[in-house]
């Protein structure tokens, strides 16, 4: 596996470029190329995202991670910043997607992300951005404690196959609500449940499961879903 640091030009006055990292498999042509966006409280170099990217690259997928503008500015200043408004997030996401396509013009492109990053990926797909499929690591279906405020109004407009990886203790996604909302999802969809995991895929200390074991399970499930959906 190879890893390369990149700078992506974005249409933003405060930061004209954001950091990115491309993890490549040893094969010259990957099975697919995944754009992996981070969640609201992290950045491209979060241990969770890095473990996923390295694990998936080891299984033949190219993975591009990137910073949104607010996380880029936070990294430069050393001060936490709130997420940008949706339009700015999506503009940055599109710029990162264009970069991935430049590197792999002939590859199958997947959009994915952790929490907020996955939600932004879903908006792009609903707006018609070309991609083969989507992978969500903890889709934030609703705010904590507010299951009535659903973030699924655009599901019917998504035509691509999608994989939802969700923990049974996720405070931002009641599983029964997700199953109900996915009945209107435009493409085929699959839910993979991680028992006792929360929104960050952590489990109680009383459960004898290591963090590395859960991360490997996530990688395995994405790998298996991708192979089933697009058999060679």
mmCIF file of the C-alpha atoms, coordinates in Angstrom:
data_MODEL
# 
_entry.id   MODEL 
# 
loop_
_atom_site.group_PDB 
_atom_site.id 
_atom_site.type_symbol 
_atom_site.label_atom_id 
_atom_site.label_alt_id 
_atom_site.label_comp_id 
_atom_site.label_asym_id 
_atom_site.label_entity_id 
_atom_site.label_seq_id 
_atom_site.pdbx_PDB_ins_code 
_atom_site.Cartn_x 
_atom_site.Cartn_y 
_atom_site.Cartn_z 
_atom_site.occupancy 
_atom_site.B_iso_or_equiv 
_atom_site.pdbx_formal_charge 
_atom_site.auth_seq_id 
_atom_site.auth_comp_id 
_atom_site.auth_asym_id 
_atom_site.auth_atom_id 
_atom_site.pdbx_PDB_model_num 
ATOM 1   C CA . UNK A 1 1   ? 0.000   0.000  0.000   1.00 0.00 ? 1   UNK A CA 1 
ATOM 2   C CA . UNK A 1 2   ? 1.134   3.551  -0.760  1.00 0.00 ? 2   UNK A CA 1 
ATOM 3   C CA . UNK A 1 3   ? 0.018   6.816  0.845   1.00 0.00 ? 3   UNK A CA 1 
ATOM 4   C CA . UNK A 1 4   ? 0.340   10.281 -0.685  1.00 0.00 ? 4   UNK A CA 1 
ATOM 5   C CA . UNK A 1 5   ? -0.388  13.727 0.751   1.00 0.00 ? 5   UNK A CA 1 
ATOM 6   C CA . UNK A 1 6   ? -2.279  16.098 -1.552  1.00 0.00 ? 6   UNK A CA 1 
ATOM 7   C CA . UNK A 1 7   ? -3.594  19.668 -1.578  1.00 0.00 ? 7   UNK A CA 1 
ATOM 8   C CA . UNK A 1 8   ? -7.000  20.191 -3.156  1.00 0.00 ? 8   UNK A CA 1 
ATOM 9   C CA . UNK A 1 9   ? -8.035  23.566 -4.551  1.00 0.00 ? 9   UNK A CA 1 
ATOM 10  C CA . UNK A 1 10  ? -11.441 24.652 -3.239  1.00 0.00 ? 10  UNK A CA 1 
ATOM 11  C CA . UNK A 1 11  ? -13.711 27.612 -4.085  1.00 0.00 ? 11  UNK A CA 1 
ATOM 12  C CA . UNK A 1 12  ? -13.337 29.386 -0.760  1.00 0.00 ? 12  UNK A CA 1 
ATOM 13  C CA . UNK A 1 13  ? -11.800 32.732 0.155   1.00 0.00 ? 13  UNK A CA 1 
ATOM 14  C CA . UNK A 1 14  ? -10.562 31.721 3.594   1.00 0.00 ? 14  UNK A CA 1 
ATOM 15  C CA . UNK A 1 15  ? -8.703  28.622 2.431   1.00 0.00 ? 15  UNK A CA 1 
ATOM 16  C CA . UNK A 1 16  ? -8.014  28.137 -1.253  1.00 0.00 ? 16  UNK A CA 1 
ATOM 17  C CA . UNK A 1 17  ? -6.664  24.617 -0.662  1.00 0.00 ? 17  UNK A CA 1 
ATOM 18  C CA . UNK A 1 18  ? -7.384  21.843 1.814   1.00 0.00 ? 18  UNK A CA 1 
ATOM 19  C CA . UNK A 1 19  ? -5.249  18.892 2.865   1.00 0.00 ? 19  UNK A CA 1 
ATOM 20  C CA . UNK A 1 20  ? -6.017  15.422 1.535   1.00 0.00 ? 20  UNK A CA 1 
ATOM 21  C CA . UNK A 1 21  ? -4.478  11.967 1.645   1.00 0.00 ? 21  UNK A CA 1 
ATOM 22  C CA . UNK A 1 22  ? -4.699  9.223  -0.965  1.00 0.00 ? 22  UNK A CA 1 
ATOM 23  C CA . UNK A 1 23  ? -4.156  5.630  0.150   1.00 0.00 ? 23  UNK A CA 1 
ATOM 24  C CA . UNK A 1 24  ? -3.511  3.341  -2.796  1.00 0.00 ? 24  UNK A CA 1 
ATOM 25  C CA . UNK A 1 25  ? -3.448  -0.458 -3.019  1.00 0.00 ? 25  UNK A CA 1 
ATOM 26  C CA . UNK A 1 26  ? -0.447  -2.247 -4.434  1.00 0.00 ? 26  UNK A CA 1 
ATOM 27  C CA . UNK A 1 27  ? -2.398  -3.120 -7.588  1.00 0.00 ? 27  UNK A CA 1 
ATOM 28  C CA . UNK A 1 28  ? -1.944  -0.666 -10.440 1.00 0.00 ? 28  UNK A CA 1 
ATOM 29  C CA . UNK A 1 29  ? -5.712  -0.387 -10.907 1.00 0.00 ? 29  UNK A CA 1 
ATOM 30  C CA . UNK A 1 30  ? -7.898  -0.547 -7.779  1.00 0.00 ? 30  UNK A CA 1 
ATOM 31  C CA . UNK A 1 31  ? -11.205 -2.445 -7.711  1.00 0.00 ? 31  UNK A CA 1 
ATOM 32  C CA . UNK A 1 32  ? -12.884 0.858  -6.855  1.00 0.00 ? 32  UNK A CA 1 
ATOM 33  C CA . UNK A 1 33  ? -12.024 4.333  -5.579  1.00 0.00 ? 33  UNK A CA 1 
ATOM 34  C CA . UNK A 1 34  ? -13.719 5.603  -2.422  1.00 0.00 ? 34  UNK A CA 1 
ATOM 35  C CA . UNK A 1 35  ? -14.047 9.246  -1.368  1.00 0.00 ? 35  UNK A CA 1 
ATOM 36  C CA . UNK A 1 36  ? -14.119 9.081  2.439   1.00 0.00 ? 36  UNK A CA 1 
ATOM 37  C CA . UNK A 1 37  ? -15.332 12.239 4.217   1.00 0.00 ? 37  UNK A CA 1 
ATOM 38  C CA . UNK A 1 38  ? -14.840 12.932 7.906   1.00 0.00 ? 38  UNK A CA 1 
ATOM 39  C CA . UNK A 1 39  ? -17.424 13.681 10.600  1.00 0.00 ? 39  UNK A CA 1 
ATOM 40  C CA . UNK A 1 40  ? -18.271 17.017 12.195  1.00 0.00 ? 40  UNK A CA 1 
ATOM 41  C CA . UNK A 1 41  ? -15.867 16.836 15.120  1.00 0.00 ? 41  UNK A CA 1 
ATOM 42  C CA . UNK A 1 42  ? -12.823 15.337 13.409  1.00 0.00 ? 42  UNK A CA 1 
ATOM 43  C CA . UNK A 1 43  ? -10.632 15.735 10.330  1.00 0.00 ? 43  UNK A CA 1 
ATOM 44  C CA . UNK A 1 44  ? -9.018  13.592 7.653   1.00 0.00 ? 44  UNK A CA 1 
ATOM 45  C CA . UNK A 1 45  ? -6.323  12.367 10.048  1.00 0.00 ? 45  UNK A CA 1 
ATOM 46  C CA . UNK A 1 46  ? -8.663  10.971 12.696  1.00 0.00 ? 46  UNK A CA 1 
ATOM 47  C CA . UNK A 1 47  ? -7.535  7.501  13.848  1.00 0.00 ? 47  UNK A CA 1 
ATOM 48  C CA . UNK A 1 48  ? -10.910 6.074  12.825  1.00 0.00 ? 48  UNK A CA 1 
ATOM 49  C CA . UNK A 1 49  ? -10.736 7.359  9.247   1.00 0.00 ? 49  UNK A CA 1 
ATOM 50  C CA . UNK A 1 50  ? -7.080  6.450  8.899   1.00 0.00 ? 50  UNK A CA 1 
ATOM 51  C CA . UNK A 1 51  ? -7.718  2.873  10.012  1.00 0.00 ? 51  UNK A CA 1 
ATOM 52  C CA . UNK A 1 52  ? -10.572 2.534  7.532   1.00 0.00 ? 52  UNK A CA 1 
ATOM 53  C CA . UNK A 1 53  ? -8.549  4.000  4.669   1.00 0.00 ? 53  UNK A CA 1 
ATOM 54  C CA . UNK A 1 54  ? -5.513  1.806  5.317   1.00 0.00 ? 54  UNK A CA 1 
ATOM 55  C CA . UNK A 1 55  ? -7.658  -1.287 5.796   1.00 0.00 ? 55  UNK A CA 1 
ATOM 56  C CA . UNK A 1 56  ? -9.648  -0.753 2.612   1.00 0.00 ? 56  UNK A CA 1 
ATOM 57  C CA . UNK A 1 57  ? -6.523  0.062  0.586   1.00 0.00 ? 57  UNK A CA 1 
ATOM 58  C CA . UNK A 1 58  ? -5.131  -3.251 1.800   1.00 0.00 ? 58  UNK A CA 1 
ATOM 59  C CA . UNK A 1 59  ? -8.147  -4.933 0.235   1.00 0.00 ? 59  UNK A CA 1 
ATOM 60  C CA . UNK A 1 60  ? -7.759  -3.336 -3.188  1.00 0.00 ? 60  UNK A CA 1 
ATOM 61  C CA . UNK A 1 61  ? -9.639  -0.034 -2.919  1.00 0.00 ? 61  UNK A CA 1 
ATOM 62  C CA . UNK A 1 62  ? -8.105  3.401  -3.413  1.00 0.00 ? 62  UNK A CA 1 
ATOM 63  C CA . UNK A 1 63  ? -9.279  5.786  -0.665  1.00 0.00 ? 63  UNK A CA 1 
ATOM 64  C CA . UNK A 1 64  ? -9.120  9.585  -0.714  1.00 0.00 ? 64  UNK A CA 1 
ATOM 65  C CA . UNK A 1 65  ? -9.632  11.489 2.558   1.00 0.00 ? 65  UNK A CA 1 
ATOM 66  C CA . UNK A 1 66  ? -9.854  15.270 2.734   1.00 0.00 ? 66  UNK A CA 1 
ATOM 67  C CA . UNK A 1 67  ? -10.479 18.168 5.091   1.00 0.00 ? 67  UNK A CA 1 
ATOM 68  C CA . UNK A 1 68  ? -13.542 20.342 4.832   1.00 0.00 ? 68  UNK A CA 1 
ATOM 69  C CA . UNK A 1 69  ? -12.662 24.048 4.909   1.00 0.00 ? 69  UNK A CA 1 
ATOM 70  C CA . UNK A 1 70  ? -13.582 24.549 8.573   1.00 0.00 ? 70  UNK A CA 1 
ATOM 71  C CA . UNK A 1 71  ? -11.437 21.592 9.675   1.00 0.00 ? 71  UNK A CA 1 
ATOM 72  C CA . UNK A 1 72  ? -8.570  22.847 7.508   1.00 0.00 ? 72  UNK A CA 1 
ATOM 73  C CA . UNK A 1 73  ? -8.748  26.274 9.151   1.00 0.00 ? 73  UNK A CA 1 
ATOM 74  C CA . UNK A 1 74  ? -9.000  24.671 12.592  1.00 0.00 ? 74  UNK A CA 1 
ATOM 75  C CA . UNK A 1 75  ? -5.866  22.630 11.895  1.00 0.00 ? 75  UNK A CA 1 
ATOM 76  C CA . UNK A 1 76  ? -3.978  25.766 10.806  1.00 0.00 ? 76  UNK A CA 1 
ATOM 77  C CA . UNK A 1 77  ? -5.065  27.878 13.784  1.00 0.00 ? 77  UNK A CA 1 
ATOM 78  C CA . UNK A 1 78  ? -5.147  25.219 16.462  1.00 0.00 ? 78  UNK A CA 1 
ATOM 79  C CA . UNK A 1 79  ? -8.652  26.348 17.424  1.00 0.00 ? 79  UNK A CA 1 
ATOM 80  C CA . UNK A 1 80  ? -11.842 24.312 17.022  1.00 0.00 ? 80  UNK A CA 1 
ATOM 81  C CA . UNK A 1 81  ? -14.396 25.644 14.559  1.00 0.00 ? 81  UNK A CA 1 
ATOM 82  C CA . UNK A 1 82  ? -18.012 24.674 13.868  1.00 0.00 ? 82  UNK A CA 1 
ATOM 83  C CA . UNK A 1 83  ? -18.834 22.986 10.560  1.00 0.00 ? 83  UNK A CA 1 
ATOM 84  C CA . UNK A 1 84  ? -19.423 25.196 7.530   1.00 0.00 ? 84  UNK A CA 1 
ATOM 85  C CA . UNK A 1 85  ? -22.906 25.669 6.121   1.00 0.00 ? 85  UNK A CA 1 
ATOM 86  C CA . UNK A 1 86  ? -24.060 22.902 3.821   1.00 0.00 ? 86  UNK A CA 1 
ATOM 87  C CA . UNK A 1 87  ? -23.293 24.747 0.560   1.00 0.00 ? 87  UNK A CA 1 
ATOM 88  C CA . UNK A 1 88  ? -19.636 25.209 1.543   1.00 0.00 ? 88  UNK A CA 1 
ATOM 89  C CA . UNK A 1 89  ? -19.335 21.593 2.682   1.00 0.00 ? 89  UNK A CA 1 
ATOM 90  C CA . UNK A 1 90  ? -20.745 20.386 -0.631  1.00 0.00 ? 90  UNK A CA 1 
ATOM 91  C CA . UNK A 1 91  ? -18.478 22.647 -2.689  1.00 0.00 ? 91  UNK A CA 1 
ATOM 92  C CA . UNK A 1 92  ? -15.445 21.217 -0.896  1.00 0.00 ? 92  UNK A CA 1 
ATOM 93  C CA . UNK A 1 93  ? -16.793 17.691 -1.289  1.00 0.00 ? 93  UNK A CA 1 
ATOM 94  C CA . UNK A 1 94  ? -17.220 18.206 -5.042  1.00 0.00 ? 94  UNK A CA 1 
ATOM 95  C CA . UNK A 1 95  ? -13.655 19.489 -5.361  1.00 0.00 ? 95  UNK A CA 1 
ATOM 96  C CA . UNK A 1 96  ? -12.362 16.384 -3.588  1.00 0.00 ? 96  UNK A CA 1 
ATOM 97  C CA . UNK A 1 97  ? -14.484 14.166 -5.835  1.00 0.00 ? 97  UNK A CA 1 
ATOM 98  C CA . UNK A 1 98  ? -13.048 15.853 -8.923  1.00 0.00 ? 98  UNK A CA 1 
ATOM 99  C CA . UNK A 1 99  ? -9.541  15.148 -7.616  1.00 0.00 ? 99  UNK A CA 1 
ATOM 100 C CA . UNK A 1 100 ? -10.349 11.470 -7.093  1.00 0.00 ? 100 UNK A CA 1 
ATOM 101 C CA . UNK A 1 101 ? -11.727 11.229 -10.627 1.00 0.00 ? 101 UNK A CA 1 
ATOM 102 C CA . UNK A 1 102 ? -8.557  12.812 -11.999 1.00 0.00 ? 102 UNK A CA 1 
ATOM 103 C CA . UNK A 1 103 ? -6.489  10.102 -10.322 1.00 0.00 ? 103 UNK A CA 1 
ATOM 104 C CA . UNK A 1 104 ? -8.818  7.241  -11.313 1.00 0.00 ? 104 UNK A CA 1 
ATOM 105 C CA . UNK A 1 105 ? -10.802 8.223  -14.430 1.00 0.00 ? 105 UNK A CA 1 
ATOM 106 C CA . UNK A 1 106 ? -11.543 4.598  -15.341 1.00 0.00 ? 106 UNK A CA 1 
ATOM 107 C CA . UNK A 1 107 ? -12.410 3.319  -11.862 1.00 0.00 ? 107 UNK A CA 1 
ATOM 108 C CA . UNK A 1 108 ? -15.734 2.773  -10.173 1.00 0.00 ? 108 UNK A CA 1 
ATOM 109 C CA . UNK A 1 109 ? -16.269 5.729  -7.822  1.00 0.00 ? 109 UNK A CA 1 
ATOM 110 C CA . UNK A 1 110 ? -17.882 5.294  -4.405  1.00 0.00 ? 110 UNK A CA 1 
ATOM 111 C CA . UNK A 1 111 ? -18.936 8.106  -2.081  1.00 0.00 ? 111 UNK A CA 1 
ATOM 112 C CA . UNK A 1 112 ? -18.744 7.539  1.644   1.00 0.00 ? 112 UNK A CA 1 
ATOM 113 C CA . UNK A 1 113 ? -18.139 9.124  4.978   1.00 0.00 ? 113 UNK A CA 1 
ATOM 114 C CA . UNK A 1 114 ? -18.444 9.129  8.724   1.00 0.00 ? 114 UNK A CA 1 
ATOM 115 C CA . UNK A 1 115 ? -21.624 10.741 10.088  1.00 0.00 ? 115 UNK A CA 1 
ATOM 116 C CA . UNK A 1 116 ? -21.801 14.287 8.630   1.00 0.00 ? 116 UNK A CA 1 
ATOM 117 C CA . UNK A 1 117 ? -19.408 13.364 5.830   1.00 0.00 ? 117 UNK A CA 1 
ATOM 118 C CA . UNK A 1 118 ? -21.678 10.510 4.784   1.00 0.00 ? 118 UNK A CA 1 
ATOM 119 C CA . UNK A 1 119 ? -24.690 12.785 4.933   1.00 0.00 ? 119 UNK A CA 1 
ATOM 120 C CA . UNK A 1 120 ? -22.966 15.250 2.564   1.00 0.00 ? 120 UNK A CA 1 
ATOM 121 C CA . UNK A 1 121 ? -22.156 12.365 0.235   1.00 0.00 ? 121 UNK A CA 1 
ATOM 122 C CA . UNK A 1 122 ? -25.839 11.415 0.218   1.00 0.00 ? 122 UNK A CA 1 
ATOM 123 C CA . UNK A 1 123 ? -26.837 14.965 -0.737  1.00 0.00 ? 123 UNK A CA 1 
ATOM 124 C CA . UNK A 1 124 ? -24.408 14.909 -3.661  1.00 0.00 ? 124 UNK A CA 1 
ATOM 125 C CA . UNK A 1 125 ? -25.850 11.631 -4.902  1.00 0.00 ? 125 UNK A CA 1 
ATOM 126 C CA . UNK A 1 126 ? -29.400 12.947 -4.513  1.00 0.00 ? 126 UNK A CA 1 
ATOM 127 C CA . UNK A 1 127 ? -28.459 16.039 -6.544  1.00 0.00 ? 127 UNK A CA 1 
ATOM 128 C CA . UNK A 1 128 ? -27.290 13.819 -9.387  1.00 0.00 ? 128 UNK A CA 1 
ATOM 129 C CA . UNK A 1 129 ? -23.530 13.682 -8.849  1.00 0.00 ? 129 UNK A CA 1 
ATOM 130 C CA . UNK A 1 130 ? -22.255 10.613 -10.685 1.00 0.00 ? 130 UNK A CA 1 
ATOM 131 C CA . UNK A 1 131 ? -21.082 7.743  -8.505  1.00 0.00 ? 131 UNK A CA 1 
ATOM 132 C CA . UNK A 1 132 ? -21.514 3.979  -8.452  1.00 0.00 ? 132 UNK A CA 1 
ATOM 133 C CA . UNK A 1 133 ? -22.533 3.557  -4.808  1.00 0.00 ? 133 UNK A CA 1 
ATOM 134 C CA . UNK A 1 134 ? -22.426 4.933  -1.273  1.00 0.00 ? 134 UNK A CA 1 
ATOM 135 C CA . UNK A 1 135 ? -21.007 3.759  2.050   1.00 0.00 ? 135 UNK A CA 1 
ATOM 136 C CA . UNK A 1 136 ? -22.188 5.307  5.329   1.00 0.00 ? 136 UNK A CA 1 
ATOM 137 C CA . UNK A 1 137 ? -20.318 4.839  8.596   1.00 0.00 ? 137 UNK A CA 1 
ATOM 138 C CA . UNK A 1 138 ? -22.938 5.877  11.134  1.00 0.00 ? 138 UNK A CA 1 
ATOM 139 C CA . UNK A 1 139 ? -25.494 7.832  9.116   1.00 0.00 ? 139 UNK A CA 1 
ATOM 140 C CA . UNK A 1 140 ? -26.825 10.705 11.326  1.00 0.00 ? 140 UNK A CA 1 
ATOM 141 C CA . UNK A 1 141 ? -30.534 10.147 10.718  1.00 0.00 ? 141 UNK A CA 1 
ATOM 142 C CA . UNK A 1 142 ? -31.570 12.624 13.401  1.00 0.00 ? 142 UNK A CA 1 
ATOM 143 C CA . UNK A 1 143 ? -30.052 14.848 16.130  1.00 0.00 ? 143 UNK A CA 1 
ATOM 144 C CA . UNK A 1 144 ? -29.472 13.162 19.519  1.00 0.00 ? 144 UNK A CA 1 
ATOM 145 C CA . UNK A 1 145 ? -32.765 12.774 21.357  1.00 0.00 ? 145 UNK A CA 1 
ATOM 146 C CA . UNK A 1 146 ? -34.787 14.254 18.475  1.00 0.00 ? 146 UNK A CA 1 
ATOM 147 C CA . UNK A 1 147 ? -35.945 11.345 16.304  1.00 0.00 ? 147 UNK A CA 1 
ATOM 148 C CA . UNK A 1 148 ? -38.737 13.503 14.891  1.00 0.00 ? 148 UNK A CA 1 
ATOM 149 C CA . UNK A 1 149 ? -36.191 15.669 13.022  1.00 0.00 ? 149 UNK A CA 1 
ATOM 150 C CA . UNK A 1 150 ? -35.279 13.228 10.294  1.00 0.00 ? 150 UNK A CA 1 
ATOM 151 C CA . UNK A 1 151 ? -32.540 13.795 7.717   1.00 0.00 ? 151 UNK A CA 1 
ATOM 152 C CA . UNK A 1 152 ? -33.980 11.505 5.075   1.00 0.00 ? 152 UNK A CA 1 
ATOM 153 C CA . UNK A 1 153 ? -36.078 13.805 2.902   1.00 0.00 ? 153 UNK A CA 1 
ATOM 154 C CA . UNK A 1 154 ? -33.715 13.192 -0.033  1.00 0.00 ? 154 UNK A CA 1 
ATOM 155 C CA . UNK A 1 155 ? -33.502 9.380  0.162   1.00 0.00 ? 155 UNK A CA 1 
ATOM 156 C CA . UNK A 1 156 ? -35.970 8.817  -2.665  1.00 0.00 ? 156 UNK A CA 1 
ATOM 157 C CA . UNK A 1 157 ? -33.724 10.779 -5.063  1.00 0.00 ? 157 UNK A CA 1 
ATOM 158 C CA . UNK A 1 158 ? -30.712 8.497  -4.498  1.00 0.00 ? 158 UNK A CA 1 
ATOM 159 C CA . UNK A 1 159 ? -30.572 5.836  -7.216  1.00 0.00 ? 159 UNK A CA 1 
ATOM 160 C CA . UNK A 1 160 ? -27.288 4.126  -6.317  1.00 0.00 ? 160 UNK A CA 1 
ATOM 161 C CA . UNK A 1 161 ? -26.818 1.051  -4.112  1.00 0.00 ? 161 UNK A CA 1 
ATOM 162 C CA . UNK A 1 162 ? -25.854 1.954  -0.556  1.00 0.00 ? 162 UNK A CA 1 
ATOM 163 C CA . UNK A 1 163 ? -24.369 0.303  2.512   1.00 0.00 ? 163 UNK A CA 1 
ATOM 164 C CA . UNK A 1 164 ? -25.302 1.592  5.973   1.00 0.00 ? 164 UNK A CA 1 
ATOM 165 C CA . UNK A 1 165 ? -23.007 0.520  8.817   1.00 0.00 ? 165 UNK A CA 1 
ATOM 166 C CA . UNK A 1 166 ? -24.771 1.351  12.074  1.00 0.00 ? 166 UNK A CA 1 
ATOM 167 C CA . UNK A 1 167 ? -24.273 0.640  15.765  1.00 0.00 ? 167 UNK A CA 1 
ATOM 168 C CA . UNK A 1 168 ? -27.187 -0.565 17.900  1.00 0.00 ? 168 UNK A CA 1 
ATOM 169 C CA . UNK A 1 169 ? -26.405 2.162  20.482  1.00 0.00 ? 169 UNK A CA 1 
ATOM 170 C CA . UNK A 1 170 ? -26.137 5.029  17.988  1.00 0.00 ? 170 UNK A CA 1 
ATOM 171 C CA . UNK A 1 171 ? -27.889 8.055  19.539  1.00 0.00 ? 171 UNK A CA 1 
ATOM 172 C CA . UNK A 1 172 ? -28.118 9.706  16.109  1.00 0.00 ? 172 UNK A CA 1 
ATOM 173 C CA . UNK A 1 173 ? -29.857 6.826  14.368  1.00 0.00 ? 173 UNK A CA 1 
ATOM 174 C CA . UNK A 1 174 ? -32.647 4.673  15.774  1.00 0.00 ? 174 UNK A CA 1 
ATOM 175 C CA . UNK A 1 175 ? -32.410 1.520  13.685  1.00 0.00 ? 175 UNK A CA 1 
ATOM 176 C CA . UNK A 1 176 ? -36.147 0.955  13.349  1.00 0.00 ? 176 UNK A CA 1 
ATOM 177 C CA . UNK A 1 177 ? -36.547 4.519  12.103  1.00 0.00 ? 177 UNK A CA 1 
ATOM 178 C CA . UNK A 1 178 ? -33.744 3.972  9.595   1.00 0.00 ? 178 UNK A CA 1 
ATOM 179 C CA . UNK A 1 179 ? -35.343 0.771  8.320   1.00 0.00 ? 179 UNK A CA 1 
ATOM 180 C CA . UNK A 1 180 ? -38.628 2.611  7.890   1.00 0.00 ? 180 UNK A CA 1 
ATOM 181 C CA . UNK A 1 181 ? -37.051 5.560  6.068   1.00 0.00 ? 181 UNK A CA 1 
ATOM 182 C CA . UNK A 1 182 ? -35.062 3.271  3.763   1.00 0.00 ? 182 UNK A CA 1 
ATOM 183 C CA . UNK A 1 183 ? -38.330 1.903  2.370   1.00 0.00 ? 183 UNK A CA 1 
ATOM 184 C CA . UNK A 1 184 ? -38.379 5.048  0.207   1.00 0.00 ? 184 UNK A CA 1 
ATOM 185 C CA . UNK A 1 185 ? -34.670 4.870  -0.719  1.00 0.00 ? 185 UNK A CA 1 
ATOM 186 C CA . UNK A 1 186 ? -34.283 5.080  -4.490  1.00 0.00 ? 186 UNK A CA 1 
ATOM 187 C CA . UNK A 1 187 ? -31.536 2.474  -4.867  1.00 0.00 ? 187 UNK A CA 1 
ATOM 188 C CA . UNK A 1 188 ? -30.918 -0.876 -3.263  1.00 0.00 ? 188 UNK A CA 1 
ATOM 189 C CA . UNK A 1 189 ? -29.669 -0.593 0.293   1.00 0.00 ? 189 UNK A CA 1 
ATOM 190 C CA . UNK A 1 190 ? -28.243 -2.819 2.976   1.00 0.00 ? 190 UNK A CA 1 
ATOM 191 C CA . UNK A 1 191 ? -27.863 -2.251 6.719   1.00 0.00 ? 191 UNK A CA 1 
ATOM 192 C CA . UNK A 1 192 ? -24.952 -3.874 8.528   1.00 0.00 ? 192 UNK A CA 1 
ATOM 193 C CA . UNK A 1 193 ? -25.420 -3.739 12.301  1.00 0.00 ? 193 UNK A CA 1 
ATOM 194 C CA . UNK A 1 194 ? -22.555 -3.571 14.785  1.00 0.00 ? 194 UNK A CA 1 
ATOM 195 C CA . UNK A 1 195 ? -23.897 -4.865 18.082  1.00 0.00 ? 195 UNK A CA 1 
ATOM 196 C CA . UNK A 1 196 ? -23.539 -2.582 21.129  1.00 0.00 ? 196 UNK A CA 1 
ATOM 197 C CA . UNK A 1 197 ? -21.605 0.063  19.150  1.00 0.00 ? 197 UNK A CA 1 
ATOM 198 C CA . UNK A 1 198 ? -22.395 3.764  19.535  1.00 0.00 ? 198 UNK A CA 1 
ATOM 199 C CA . UNK A 1 199 ? -22.234 6.505  16.893  1.00 0.00 ? 199 UNK A CA 1 
ATOM 200 C CA . UNK A 1 200 ? -18.418 6.357  16.927  1.00 0.00 ? 200 UNK A CA 1 
ATOM 201 C CA . UNK A 1 201 ? -18.442 2.550  16.838  1.00 0.00 ? 201 UNK A CA 1 
ATOM 202 C CA . UNK A 1 202 ? -17.267 2.253  20.425  1.00 0.00 ? 202 UNK A CA 1 
ATOM 203 C CA . UNK A 1 203 ? -18.649 -0.417 22.735  1.00 0.00 ? 203 UNK A CA 1 
ATOM 204 C CA . UNK A 1 204 ? -18.955 -0.488 26.550  1.00 0.00 ? 204 UNK A CA 1 
ATOM 205 C CA . UNK A 1 205 ? -15.865 -1.586 28.442  1.00 0.00 ? 205 UNK A CA 1 
ATOM 206 C CA . UNK A 1 206 ? -17.771 -4.544 29.829  1.00 0.00 ? 206 UNK A CA 1 
ATOM 207 C CA . UNK A 1 207 ? -17.876 -6.045 26.327  1.00 0.00 ? 207 UNK A CA 1 
ATOM 208 C CA . UNK A 1 208 ? -14.703 -7.876 25.419  1.00 0.00 ? 208 UNK A CA 1 
ATOM 209 C CA . UNK A 1 209 ? -14.191 -6.377 21.970  1.00 0.00 ? 209 UNK A CA 1 
ATOM 210 C CA . UNK A 1 210 ? -11.120 -4.388 21.010  1.00 0.00 ? 210 UNK A CA 1 
ATOM 211 C CA . UNK A 1 211 ? -11.391 -1.196 18.976  1.00 0.00 ? 211 UNK A CA 1 
ATOM 212 C CA . UNK A 1 212 ? -9.151  -2.741 16.313  1.00 0.00 ? 212 UNK A CA 1 
ATOM 213 C CA . UNK A 1 213 ? -11.511 -5.697 16.029  1.00 0.00 ? 213 UNK A CA 1 
ATOM 214 C CA . UNK A 1 214 ? -14.488 -3.452 15.298  1.00 0.00 ? 214 UNK A CA 1 
ATOM 215 C CA . UNK A 1 215 ? -12.532 -1.450 12.724  1.00 0.00 ? 215 UNK A CA 1 
ATOM 216 C CA . UNK A 1 216 ? -11.478 -4.647 10.981  1.00 0.00 ? 216 UNK A CA 1 
ATOM 217 C CA . UNK A 1 217 ? -15.093 -5.810 11.002  1.00 0.00 ? 217 UNK A CA 1 
ATOM 218 C CA . UNK A 1 218 ? -16.166 -2.575 9.312   1.00 0.00 ? 218 UNK A CA 1 
ATOM 219 C CA . UNK A 1 219 ? -13.492 -2.996 6.641   1.00 0.00 ? 219 UNK A CA 1 
ATOM 220 C CA . UNK A 1 220 ? -14.520 -6.612 6.062   1.00 0.00 ? 220 UNK A CA 1 
ATOM 221 C CA . UNK A 1 221 ? -18.176 -5.695 5.688   1.00 0.00 ? 221 UNK A CA 1 
ATOM 222 C CA . UNK A 1 222 ? -17.443 -2.929 3.184   1.00 0.00 ? 222 UNK A CA 1 
ATOM 223 C CA . UNK A 1 223 ? -15.159 -5.262 1.236   1.00 0.00 ? 223 UNK A CA 1 
ATOM 224 C CA . UNK A 1 224 ? -17.786 -8.030 1.156   1.00 0.00 ? 224 UNK A CA 1 
ATOM 225 C CA . UNK A 1 225 ? -20.570 -5.628 0.125   1.00 0.00 ? 225 UNK A CA 1 
ATOM 226 C CA . UNK A 1 226 ? -18.478 -4.136 -2.680  1.00 0.00 ? 226 UNK A CA 1 
ATOM 227 C CA . UNK A 1 227 ? -17.625 -7.599 -4.041  1.00 0.00 ? 227 UNK A CA 1 
ATOM 228 C CA . UNK A 1 228 ? -21.254 -8.753 -3.905  1.00 0.00 ? 228 UNK A CA 1 
ATOM 229 C CA . UNK A 1 229 ? -22.573 -5.590 -5.535  1.00 0.00 ? 229 UNK A CA 1 
ATOM 230 C CA . UNK A 1 230 ? -20.035 -5.555 -8.367  1.00 0.00 ? 230 UNK A CA 1 
ATOM 231 C CA . UNK A 1 231 ? -18.804 -9.135 -8.862  1.00 0.00 ? 231 UNK A CA 1 
ATOM 232 C CA . UNK A 1 232 ? -15.858 -9.366 -11.201 1.00 0.00 ? 232 UNK A CA 1 
# 
